[in-house]
Amino acid sequence: MVNDMSKKRILIISYSFSSQTRNLLNNLIDGLEESGVDVFWEQLTTVSELRFPVGTINATLLMMVQTFFRKRYPVQPLNPICFEQWDLIILAGPTWSYNPCGPVLSLLDRDGTRLFAGKTVLPFISCRGYWRVHYFGLKALLRACGAGVAAPVVFSHPTPEPWRTVGVFLKLAGKVPEAGHSWFRHFYPKYGHSRQQVEDCRKVGLELGTFINTGQALDRPLFPTPIRSERRAAFDG
């Protein structure tokens, strides 16, 4: 909770469907707070409950089609503190069918201009692997709201294709492809992000917080070594 107005202030707004984004952010926040910044974390809640796993193959296919066309999932009102002044806003969520997730899209529709106009927003993306359409679409929406958009922090599932796509689909459909002694487990040992990625997220938070504390603008790479060769940090005013 933000409690010291003399410190740099970071707002994190997130949605996590299967806890993968949430797990990463827990460690990111540890790193940010260790660097000395104040953090307020607003976790989006949908008006109608979304169940993970979806439960059946047909329901999973339907959700994939709907989210490909950017279906919105309305969210509960934000805490009023979110509309205060922040040194940085981190907007975090998973990639759904190449797009930002439906709750984040709903937030942008309802509160985007009021929330993000004149602010610096850093997208934080948790994904199976295909994040670029998500990022460029989100960047366009944020810039239409008047925000300056930093290039994203991206964490993609470490299992190689095609196994991670098949594994994620089976997981959403209510299966447990990583369990037991099946031949598939040899190629798909774990759903989602690795423990190392979760640990790395704390380092990202620490370095990001240290960078913000220096008062430097987000106009150059924050991290010399990209995360999975996908981490950049340029500022698109």
Secondary structure as GFF3:
##gff-version 3
##sequence-region A 1 237
A	DSSP	beta_strand	9	14	.	.	.	ID=ss1
A	DSSP	alpha_helix	20	34	.	.	.	ID=ss2
A	DSSP	beta_strand	38	43	.	.	.	ID=ss3
A	DSSP	alpha_helix	57	68	.	.	.	ID=ss4
A	DSSP	three_ten_helix	80	83	.	.	.	ID=ss5
A	DSSP	beta_strand	88	96	.	.	.	ID=ss6
A	DSSP	beta_strand	99	100	.	.	.	ID=ss7
A	DSSP	alpha_helix	102	116	.	.	.	ID=ss8
A	DSSP	beta_strand	120	127	.	.	.	ID=ss9
A	DSSP	alpha_helix	132	144	.	.	.	ID=ss10
A	DSSP	beta_strand	148	150	.	.	.	ID=ss11
A	DSSP	beta_strand	153	156	.	.	.	ID=ss12
A	DSSP	alpha_helix	163	172	.	.	.	ID=ss13
A	DSSP	alpha_helix	183	187	.	.	.	ID=ss14
A	DSSP	alpha_helix	195	213	.	.	.	ID=ss15
A	DSSP	three_ten_helix	227	229	.	.	.	ID=ss16
A	DSSP	beta_strand	235	236	.	.	.	ID=ss17
###
